[in-house]
Structures are given as structure tokens and as C-alpha cells.
Amino acid sequence: MRRNRRASRIYWLGVKIFFIILFIISFFSLIYWFIFLSPYFQIKEIIIEGFNQSFSKRIELILEQNNRRFTPFLIYEIFPQYFENNKSYATFFNSDLEKLLLKQYPKIEKIDIRPDMRKGILTASIQQRTIDFLWCIGDEIVSPTQDENCYYIDKNGIIFEKAFEVQGSFLRKIVIFDTKKRFLGDKVIPQDKLEKIDKIFILAEDKESPISIHFLEIKGEDFSSVKIITNEGFYILYNLTDDFSKVLKITTEIKKQKLKDDFSNLSYIDCQYLPKVYLKTE
């Protein structure tokens, strides 16, 4: 009798353990189904604001690729009815989608992705970079006026797109003599330096300015010295730490007093050591 009772207890204990394990497996299977396979936790629509709506296809592809880490293709073969449920919100929250898109698409300056789980919608608000300057890689041998290796950069100094057929462009052009290899999305110049360069163009574009700028040349990684190539046929050497409005006043005085309003014989004006000024005429 004792042996029967003991065997019975072991039997019922085994049954209890079996149902406990079955319950745990069923519970976690239900959670897995709800999160990755059910239609209740899926991204059904992606809305793009400020960019081409076709960009949603790229986001879909990224979400589907992330989803495969949790739902291997074998599961869809077993349950083909869930094949379209491949963009779970869990894969969105598990990935840094915004950071990934900014890295892959340098044209995008800012992106804000907002999930609406109740409606199954993912909204991506995109702000594109605007072209502020033409950034050309110069060569000591090849003429720097040849636009063979130029890029667009924004106000933050980020190169984000290769520039093609820029001959005759009205963009503010900077030619940099730099051997360091750059990639799209790189910051090529500090923002404070770029703001000073921007001010040079703004002041030169004023109707009372004695010069108009063709392009700027910069040598060295400190961006301290600038060579301003003018449309009048000469160039100005200038230090970014100085006030460019003073340089324009000096140029105006030189034009009136020494050159008799004629720049044709002027080679260059060196304003790197203000208040001392050096100039060369032909």
C-alpha cells in the first residue's frame, strides 16, 4: 500500500510539473504571438512628412530586417497566415531607427519618428539639409577653378551630397586644399569658422562693396587664413580672426587713392597682418 501511495504521489507530482511547464510555455508563446505575430502590435502604415513618401519603403525594409531576428522565416512557413505581420512595434523600439537613418542618409538633417500604437501608424517627420556652400577639393597641380570634386555642405559644415555640373553655379564656393579623405555626412569645417566665411560673402554681396567674390581658397586644417579670389582679377589674403568690413574699407581706399578706381593692374592685397597692408601691382 505504501509503495502504491508513493508511486501515486510521484505520478501526480509529475502531472503537476507537466502542466506547470505546459502553462509556462503556453504563456510565453502567447506573449510571443501577441508581440511579433498578432495584428494588434504591428505597424500597418508609415507616414512620411517633409520627404518623398516612397522613403517609407526604406523604413519598412529596415523594420522587416530587424523583425527577422525575432521571427525566423521558419515560423512564417509554419504559420503562413502571419506572413504580412512582419513589422512589430517591438522591433522598432529595439532598434535606434533614427540614428540609423541619419547615418545612411546624409541629406537628412533631423528626423523625428512618432509611433501611434492604437492606430498602427508610424509617422516620420524629416527635415532635409539645405545647400549653403559649394565645397570643392582643390589640387595644387590642377587649376582650382575646375569643379571636378565638389560637394554640397549645409550651415553646420556637413557635406551631404556630391555636386555635379556646377560650372556657372551661383552657390558660394569654397576651395579647400586638404589631403584628408572625407565621406558624406562628415563635418568638414567648424560651424564658427563657417559663420565667419558666410559673413565674408554677405558683406561682399552688398551693393557698396568694392569687390565681388568668385570663390574662396583655404589651406590648412585650422581654417585661419583665407584667400579671396575676386571677380575683379585680384585676390585678397585675409585672417578670419579680423573684421572683414575693415578689409573692404581698406580695399575701397586703395581703389580710390592709389589705383584711381581701376583694379586692372592689381595682383593682390595682403591683409593678414592688420593694421599693416601689403599690395602688389603688375
DRENMINU-995815 format. One record per residue (C-alpha): residue in three letters; x negated, y negated, z. Coordinates in Angstrom, 3 decimals. Layout:
BEGIN
{aa:ALA, xx:X, yy:Y, zz:Z} $
...
END
This chain:
BEGIN
{aa:MET, xx:0.000, yy:0.000, zz:0.000} $
{aa:ARG, xx:-2.797, yy:-2.403, zz:0.913} $
{aa:ARG, xx:-4.534, yy:-1.734, zz:-2.366} $
{aa:ASN, xx:-1.304, yy:-2.401, zz:-4.279} $
{aa:ARG, xx:-0.743, yy:-5.663, zz:-2.416} $
{aa:ARG, xx:-4.304, yy:-6.773, zz:-3.053} $
{aa:ALA, xx:-4.030, yy:-5.872, zz:-6.728} $
{aa:SER, xx:-0.727, yy:-7.735, zz:-6.908} $
{aa:ARG, xx:-2.234, yy:-10.842, zz:-5.360} $
{aa:ILE, xx:-5.151, yy:-10.739, zz:-7.781} $
{aa:TYR, xx:-2.717, yy:-10.301, zz:-10.647} $
{aa:TRP, xx:-0.554, yy:-13.304, zz:-9.648} $
{aa:LEU, xx:-3.654, yy:-15.375, zz:-8.940} $
{aa:GLY, xx:-4.846, yy:-14.601, zz:-12.464} $
{aa:VAL, xx:-1.443, yy:-15.564, zz:-13.830} $
{aa:LYS, xx:-1.539, yy:-18.876, zz:-11.943} $
{aa:ILE, xx:-5.060, yy:-19.633, zz:-13.185} $
{aa:PHE, xx:-3.991, yy:-18.773, zz:-16.719} $
{aa:PHE, xx:-1.017, yy:-21.164, zz:-16.615} $
{aa:ILE, xx:-3.112, yy:-23.890, zz:-14.983} $
{aa:ILE, xx:-5.688, yy:-23.613, zz:-17.769} $
{aa:LEU, xx:-2.895, yy:-23.485, zz:-20.336} $
{aa:PHE, xx:-1.342, yy:-26.602, zz:-18.796} $
{aa:ILE, xx:-4.673, yy:-28.480, zz:-18.824} $
{aa:ILE, xx:-5.340, yy:-27.508, zz:-22.455} $
{aa:SER, xx:-1.788, yy:-28.475, zz:-23.443} $
{aa:PHE, xx:-2.028, yy:-31.768, zz:-21.572} $
{aa:PHE, xx:-5.280, yy:-32.825, zz:-23.228} $
{aa:SER, xx:-4.069, yy:-31.527, zz:-26.607} $
{aa:LEU, xx:-1.000, yy:-33.731, zz:-26.243} $
{aa:ILE, xx:-3.166, yy:-36.746, zz:-25.397} $
{aa:TYR, xx:-5.445, yy:-35.988, zz:-28.356} $
{aa:TRP, xx:-2.424, yy:-35.635, zz:-30.666} $
{aa:PHE, xx:-0.910, yy:-38.894, zz:-29.422} $
{aa:ILE, xx:-4.137, yy:-40.886, zz:-29.823} $
{aa:PHE, xx:-5.525, yy:-39.514, zz:-33.098} $
{aa:LEU, xx:-2.738, yy:-37.771, zz:-34.999} $
{aa:SER, xx:0.624, yy:-39.141, zz:-33.986} $
{aa:PRO, xx:2.116, yy:-42.077, zz:-35.922} $
{aa:TYR, xx:2.555, yy:-44.035, zz:-32.671} $
{aa:PHE, xx:-1.110, yy:-45.008, zz:-32.255} $
{aa:GLN, xx:-2.023, yy:-45.630, zz:-35.901} $
{aa:ILE, xx:-2.947, yy:-48.799, zz:-37.797} $
{aa:LYS, xx:-0.351, yy:-48.898, zz:-40.558} $
{aa:GLU, xx:-1.180, yy:-52.262, zz:-42.127} $
{aa:ILE, xx:-4.223, yy:-54.552, zz:-42.334} $
{aa:ILE, xx:-3.624, yy:-58.245, zz:-42.998} $
{aa:ILE, xx:-6.466, yy:-60.470, zz:-44.220} $
{aa:GLU, xx:-6.380, yy:-64.227, zz:-43.591} $
{aa:GLY, xx:-8.827, yy:-66.618, zz:-45.301} $
{aa:PHE, xx:-10.273, yy:-63.978, zz:-47.635} $
{aa:ASN, xx:-9.247, yy:-61.740, zz:-50.500} $
{aa:GLN, xx:-6.578, yy:-59.269, zz:-49.384} $
{aa:SER, xx:-8.472, yy:-56.487, zz:-51.169} $
{aa:PHE, xx:-11.028, yy:-56.737, zz:-48.348} $
{aa:SER, xx:-8.558, yy:-54.715, zz:-46.284} $
{aa:LYS, xx:-9.636, yy:-51.653, zz:-48.302} $
{aa:ARG, xx:-13.155, yy:-52.049, zz:-46.932} $
{aa:ILE, xx:-11.863, yy:-52.228, zz:-43.362} $
{aa:GLU, xx:-9.685, yy:-49.180, zz:-43.978} $
{aa:LEU, xx:-12.715, yy:-47.233, zz:-45.196} $
{aa:ILE, xx:-14.722, yy:-48.114, zz:-42.082} $
{aa:LEU, xx:-11.851, yy:-47.109, zz:-39.788} $
{aa:GLU, xx:-11.374, yy:-43.820, zz:-41.640} $
{aa:GLN, xx:-15.091, yy:-43.050, zz:-41.394} $
{aa:ASN, xx:-15.052, yy:-43.760, zz:-37.668} $
{aa:ASN, xx:-11.931, yy:-41.623, zz:-37.305} $
{aa:ARG, xx:-13.752, yy:-38.588, zz:-38.751} $
{aa:ARG, xx:-15.979, yy:-38.469, zz:-35.689} $
{aa:PHE, xx:-12.928, yy:-37.561, zz:-33.612} $
{aa:THR, xx:-10.765, yy:-35.770, zz:-36.173} $
{aa:PRO, xx:-12.821, yy:-33.478, zz:-38.402} $
{aa:PHE, xx:-11.379, yy:-32.524, zz:-41.763} $
{aa:LEU, xx:-10.597, yy:-29.013, zz:-40.479} $
{aa:ILE, xx:-7.824, yy:-30.470, zz:-38.306} $
{aa:TYR, xx:-6.137, yy:-32.006, zz:-41.349} $
{aa:GLU, xx:-6.387, yy:-28.680, zz:-43.135} $
{aa:ILE, xx:-4.588, yy:-27.021, zz:-40.236} $
{aa:PHE, xx:-2.086, yy:-29.880, zz:-39.883} $
{aa:PRO, xx:-1.785, yy:-31.434, zz:-43.373} $
{aa:GLN, xx:1.300, yy:-33.403, zz:-42.317} $
{aa:TYR, xx:-1.019, yy:-35.737, zz:-40.370} $
{aa:PHE, xx:-3.407, yy:-36.393, zz:-43.250} $
{aa:GLU, xx:-2.306, yy:-40.039, zz:-43.611} $
{aa:ASN, xx:-2.740, yy:-40.661, zz:-39.886} $
{aa:ASN, xx:-6.447, yy:-41.424, zz:-40.125} $
{aa:LYS, xx:-6.792, yy:-44.949, zz:-38.694} $
{aa:SER, xx:-6.247, yy:-44.601, zz:-34.974} $
{aa:TYR, xx:-6.478, yy:-47.662, zz:-32.754} $
{aa:ALA, xx:-8.911, yy:-45.619, zz:-30.642} $
{aa:THR, xx:-11.483, yy:-45.683, zz:-33.467} $
{aa:PHE, xx:-11.032, yy:-49.464, zz:-33.738} $
{aa:PHE, xx:-11.613, yy:-50.040, zz:-30.026} $
{aa:ASN, xx:-14.530, yy:-47.593, zz:-30.040} $
{aa:SER, xx:-16.387, yy:-49.476, zz:-32.806} $
{aa:ASP, xx:-17.733, yy:-53.013, zz:-32.951} $
{aa:LEU, xx:-15.962, yy:-53.709, zz:-36.237} $
{aa:GLU, xx:-16.513, yy:-57.471, zz:-36.217} $
{aa:LYS, xx:-20.268, yy:-57.148, zz:-35.701} $
{aa:LEU, xx:-20.498, yy:-54.505, zz:-38.430} $
{aa:LEU, xx:-18.628, yy:-56.633, zz:-40.982} $
{aa:LEU, xx:-20.715, yy:-59.733, zz:-40.213} $
{aa:LYS, xx:-23.866, yy:-57.699, zz:-40.790} $
{aa:GLN, xx:-22.664, yy:-56.155, zz:-44.049} $
{aa:TYR, xx:-21.116, yy:-59.323, zz:-45.490} $
{aa:PRO, xx:-23.366, yy:-62.401, zz:-45.015} $
{aa:LYS, xx:-20.767, yy:-64.550, zz:-46.821} $
{aa:ILE, xx:-18.582, yy:-64.272, zz:-43.722} $
{aa:GLU, xx:-19.414, yy:-66.814, zz:-41.017} $
{aa:LYS, xx:-16.776, yy:-65.837, zz:-38.463} $
{aa:ILE, xx:-14.244, yy:-63.045, zz:-38.169} $
{aa:ASP, xx:-11.541, yy:-62.557, zz:-35.577} $
{aa:ILE, xx:-9.667, yy:-59.229, zz:-35.565} $
{aa:ARG, xx:-6.403, yy:-59.033, zz:-33.638} $
{aa:PRO, xx:-4.585, yy:-55.719, zz:-33.115} $
{aa:ASP, xx:-0.809, yy:-55.573, zz:-32.726} $
{aa:MET, xx:-0.237, yy:-52.050, zz:-31.431} $
{aa:ARG, xx:3.515, yy:-52.483, zz:-31.163} $
{aa:LYS, xx:3.853, yy:-53.107, zz:-34.912} $
{aa:GLY, xx:0.840, yy:-51.078, zz:-36.019} $
{aa:ILE, xx:-0.803, yy:-54.113, zz:-37.618} $
{aa:LEU, xx:-4.432, yy:-55.254, zz:-37.628} $
{aa:THR, xx:-4.970, yy:-58.899, zz:-38.580} $
{aa:ALA, xx:-8.432, yy:-60.115, zz:-39.629} $
{aa:SER, xx:-8.939, yy:-63.897, zz:-39.780} $
{aa:ILE, xx:-12.052, yy:-64.635, zz:-41.820} $
{aa:GLN, xx:-13.994, yy:-67.875, zz:-42.174} $
{aa:GLN, xx:-16.355, yy:-67.899, zz:-45.148} $
{aa:ARG, xx:-19.658, yy:-69.704, zz:-45.210} $
{aa:THR, xx:-19.749, yy:-72.896, zz:-47.267} $
{aa:ILE, xx:-22.625, yy:-73.791, zz:-49.570} $
{aa:ASP, xx:-24.604, yy:-76.732, zz:-48.184} $
{aa:PHE, xx:-28.000, yy:-76.342, zz:-49.830} $
{aa:LEU, xx:-29.807, yy:-74.506, zz:-52.586} $
{aa:TRP, xx:-32.789, yy:-72.681, zz:-51.084} $
{aa:CYS, xx:-35.454, yy:-71.763, zz:-53.657} $
{aa:ILE, xx:-38.610, yy:-69.756, zz:-53.068} $
{aa:GLY, xx:-41.482, yy:-71.675, zz:-54.671} $
{aa:ASP, xx:-44.675, yy:-70.400, zz:-56.226} $
{aa:GLU, xx:-47.991, yy:-72.229, zz:-56.308} $
{aa:ILE, xx:-48.601, yy:-70.967, zz:-59.845} $
{aa:VAL, xx:-45.093, yy:-71.125, zz:-61.295} $
{aa:SER, xx:-43.501, yy:-74.555, zz:-61.515} $
{aa:PRO, xx:-41.201, yy:-75.124, zz:-58.515} $
{aa:THR, xx:-38.572, yy:-76.536, zz:-60.845} $
{aa:GLN, xx:-37.891, yy:-73.063, zz:-62.203} $
{aa:ASP, xx:-34.846, yy:-71.646, zz:-60.420} $
{aa:GLU, xx:-35.922, yy:-68.029, zz:-60.542} $
{aa:ASN, xx:-35.446, yy:-67.091, zz:-56.903} $
{aa:CYS, xx:-32.774, yy:-69.235, zz:-55.303} $
{aa:TYR, xx:-30.142, yy:-68.657, zz:-52.650} $
{aa:TYR, xx:-27.235, yy:-70.493, zz:-51.116} $
{aa:ILE, xx:-27.546, yy:-71.478, zz:-47.467} $
{aa:ASP, xx:-24.990, yy:-72.953, zz:-45.095} $
{aa:LYS, xx:-25.211, yy:-75.686, zz:-42.479} $
{aa:ASN, xx:-26.641, yy:-73.213, zz:-39.960} $
{aa:GLY, xx:-29.613, yy:-72.321, zz:-42.170} $
{aa:ILE, xx:-28.310, yy:-68.852, zz:-43.099} $
{aa:ILE, xx:-28.968, yy:-67.517, zz:-46.612} $
{aa:PHE, xx:-25.871, yy:-65.625, zz:-47.666} $
{aa:GLU, xx:-25.776, yy:-65.269, zz:-51.450} $
{aa:LYS, xx:-28.127, yy:-65.067, zz:-54.404} $
{aa:ALA, xx:-27.786, yy:-68.112, zz:-56.680} $
{aa:PHE, xx:-27.694, yy:-67.508, zz:-60.437} $
{aa:GLU, xx:-27.772, yy:-70.046, zz:-63.292} $
{aa:VAL, xx:-28.482, yy:-73.033, zz:-61.052} $
{aa:GLN, xx:-30.043, yy:-75.194, zz:-63.757} $
{aa:GLY, xx:-28.332, yy:-78.577, zz:-63.692} $
{aa:SER, xx:-26.729, yy:-77.868, zz:-60.326} $
{aa:PHE, xx:-25.717, yy:-80.850, zz:-58.209} $
{aa:LEU, xx:-26.452, yy:-78.995, zz:-54.979} $
{aa:ARG, xx:-29.048, yy:-80.379, zz:-52.597} $
{aa:LYS, xx:-32.123, yy:-78.373, zz:-53.437} $
{aa:ILE, xx:-34.938, yy:-77.299, zz:-51.104} $
{aa:VAL, xx:-38.019, yy:-75.520, zz:-52.465} $
{aa:ILE, xx:-39.883, yy:-73.578, zz:-49.791} $
{aa:PHE, xx:-43.376, yy:-72.138, zz:-50.206} $
{aa:ASP, xx:-43.099, yy:-69.154, zz:-47.911} $
{aa:THR, xx:-44.525, yy:-65.655, zz:-48.277} $
{aa:LYS, xx:-42.315, yy:-64.097, zz:-45.611} $
{aa:LYS, xx:-39.709, yy:-61.722, zz:-47.019} $
{aa:ARG, xx:-36.142, yy:-62.823, zz:-46.386} $
{aa:PHE, xx:-32.849, yy:-60.947, zz:-46.521} $
{aa:LEU, xx:-29.265, yy:-62.106, zz:-46.957} $
{aa:GLY, xx:-27.915, yy:-63.026, zz:-43.544} $
{aa:ASP, xx:-31.304, yy:-64.246, zz:-42.258} $
{aa:LYS, xx:-31.727, yy:-67.637, zz:-40.628} $
{aa:VAL, xx:-34.432, yy:-69.282, zz:-42.719} $
{aa:ILE, xx:-34.662, yy:-72.706, zz:-41.059} $
{aa:PRO, xx:-33.755, yy:-74.066, zz:-37.599} $
{aa:GLN, xx:-30.475, yy:-75.942, zz:-37.547} $
{aa:ASP, xx:-32.005, yy:-79.129, zz:-36.094} $
{aa:LYS, xx:-34.550, yy:-79.273, zz:-38.934} $
{aa:LEU, xx:-31.809, yy:-78.720, zz:-41.487} $
{aa:GLU, xx:-29.761, yy:-81.548, zz:-39.990} $
{aa:LYS, xx:-32.724, yy:-83.911, zz:-40.450} $
{aa:ILE, xx:-33.120, yy:-82.766, zz:-44.057} $
{aa:ASP, xx:-29.412, yy:-83.313, zz:-44.592} $
{aa:LYS, xx:-29.816, yy:-86.864, zz:-43.303} $
{aa:ILE, xx:-32.574, yy:-87.463, zz:-45.887} $
{aa:PHE, xx:-30.172, yy:-86.553, zz:-48.704} $
{aa:ILE, xx:-27.336, yy:-88.620, zz:-47.211} $
{aa:LEU, xx:-29.473, yy:-91.770, zz:-46.877} $
{aa:ALA, xx:-30.952, yy:-91.311, zz:-50.358} $
{aa:GLU, xx:-27.465, yy:-90.985, zz:-51.864} $
{aa:ASP, xx:-26.441, yy:-94.405, zz:-50.535} $
{aa:LYS, xx:-25.898, yy:-96.945, zz:-53.302} $
{aa:GLU, xx:-28.519, yy:-99.282, zz:-51.794} $
{aa:SER, xx:-31.182, yy:-96.578, zz:-51.675} $
{aa:PRO, xx:-34.237, yy:-97.344, zz:-53.869} $
{aa:ILE, xx:-34.574, yy:-93.648, zz:-54.825} $
{aa:SER, xx:-32.546, yy:-90.601, zz:-55.735} $
{aa:ILE, xx:-33.769, yy:-87.143, zz:-54.790} $
{aa:HIS, xx:-34.438, yy:-84.388, zz:-57.311} $
{aa:PHE, xx:-35.431, yy:-81.806, zz:-54.702} $
{aa:LEU, xx:-37.497, yy:-81.338, zz:-51.532} $
{aa:GLU, xx:-40.632, yy:-79.251, zz:-51.110} $
{aa:ILE, xx:-41.580, yy:-77.712, zz:-47.774} $
{aa:LYS, xx:-44.791, yy:-75.878, zz:-46.916} $
{aa:GLY, xx:-45.450, yy:-74.141, zz:-43.619} $
{aa:GLU, xx:-43.168, yy:-72.414, zz:-41.142} $
{aa:ASP, xx:-42.882, yy:-75.417, zz:-38.803} $
{aa:PHE, xx:-40.949, yy:-77.425, zz:-41.447} $
{aa:SER, xx:-42.558, yy:-80.614, zz:-40.114} $
{aa:SER, xx:-43.879, yy:-82.057, zz:-43.376} $
{aa:VAL, xx:-41.648, yy:-82.659, zz:-46.391} $
{aa:LYS, xx:-42.471, yy:-83.620, zz:-49.954} $
{aa:ILE, xx:-39.600, yy:-85.549, zz:-51.528} $
{aa:ILE, xx:-39.557, yy:-85.298, zz:-55.328} $
{aa:THR, xx:-37.635, yy:-88.271, zz:-56.695} $
{aa:ASN, xx:-35.828, yy:-88.712, zz:-59.988} $
{aa:GLU, xx:-37.861, yy:-91.904, zz:-60.433} $
{aa:GLY, xx:-41.010, yy:-89.892, zz:-61.246} $
{aa:PHE, xx:-42.981, yy:-90.037, zz:-57.983} $
{aa:TYR, xx:-42.900, yy:-88.227, zz:-54.664} $
{aa:ILE, xx:-42.895, yy:-89.217, zz:-51.001} $
{aa:LEU, xx:-44.738, yy:-87.393, zz:-48.223} $
{aa:TYR, xx:-42.734, yy:-87.601, zz:-45.031} $
{aa:ASN, xx:-42.824, yy:-86.266, zz:-41.480} $
{aa:LEU, xx:-39.464, yy:-85.016, zz:-40.185} $
{aa:THR, xx:-40.123, yy:-86.481, zz:-36.754} $
{aa:ASP, xx:-39.929, yy:-90.009, zz:-38.194} $
{aa:ASP, xx:-36.889, yy:-92.074, zz:-39.112} $
{aa:PHE, xx:-36.240, yy:-91.710, zz:-42.838} $
{aa:SER, xx:-34.372, yy:-95.014, zz:-43.009} $
{aa:LYS, xx:-37.721, yy:-96.725, zz:-42.289} $
{aa:VAL, xx:-39.256, yy:-94.846, zz:-45.212} $
{aa:LEU, xx:-36.520, yy:-96.150, zz:-47.507} $
{aa:LYS, xx:-37.143, yy:-99.728, zz:-46.301} $
{aa:ILE, xx:-40.871, yy:-99.321, zz:-46.929} $
{aa:THR, xx:-40.179, yy:-97.927, zz:-50.401} $
{aa:THR, xx:-37.892, yy:-100.861, zz:-51.192} $
{aa:GLU, xx:-40.568, yy:-103.354, zz:-50.097} $
{aa:ILE, xx:-43.234, yy:-101.582, zz:-52.156} $
{aa:LYS, xx:-40.954, yy:-101.623, zz:-55.189} $
{aa:LYS, xx:-40.231, yy:-105.360, zz:-54.902} $
{aa:GLN, xx:-43.555, yy:-106.748, zz:-53.720} $
{aa:LYS, xx:-46.236, yy:-104.502, zz:-55.263} $
{aa:LEU, xx:-44.599, yy:-102.819, zz:-58.225} $
{aa:LYS, xx:-42.341, yy:-105.634, zz:-59.399} $
{aa:ASP, xx:-39.259, yy:-103.396, zz:-59.376} $
{aa:ASP, xx:-40.985, yy:-100.804, zz:-61.551} $
{aa:PHE, xx:-41.732, yy:-97.292, zz:-60.289} $
{aa:SER, xx:-43.121, yy:-96.037, zz:-63.598} $
{aa:ASN, xx:-46.809, yy:-96.332, zz:-62.552} $
{aa:LEU, xx:-46.327, yy:-94.939, zz:-59.034} $
{aa:SER, xx:-47.659, yy:-91.432, zz:-58.293} $
{aa:TYR, xx:-46.778, yy:-91.037, zz:-54.624} $
{aa:ILE, xx:-46.160, yy:-92.761, zz:-51.290} $
{aa:ASP, xx:-47.635, yy:-91.138, zz:-48.179} $
{aa:CYS, xx:-45.549, yy:-91.940, zz:-45.096} $
{aa:GLN, xx:-46.817, yy:-89.133, zz:-42.875} $
{aa:TYR, xx:-48.790, yy:-91.445, zz:-40.596} $
{aa:LEU, xx:-46.454, yy:-94.344, zz:-39.947} $
{aa:PRO, xx:-46.844, yy:-97.252, zz:-39.489} $
{aa:LYS, xx:-49.738, yy:-96.684, zz:-41.911} $
{aa:VAL, xx:-48.627, yy:-96.136, zz:-45.507} $
{aa:TYR, xx:-50.700, yy:-94.930, zz:-48.443} $
{aa:LEU, xx:-49.732, yy:-95.049, zz:-52.069} $
{aa:LYS, xx:-51.266, yy:-94.170, zz:-55.399} $
{aa:THR, xx:-50.558, yy:-95.708, zz:-58.758} $
{aa:GLU, xx:-51.615, yy:-94.459, zz:-62.156} $
END
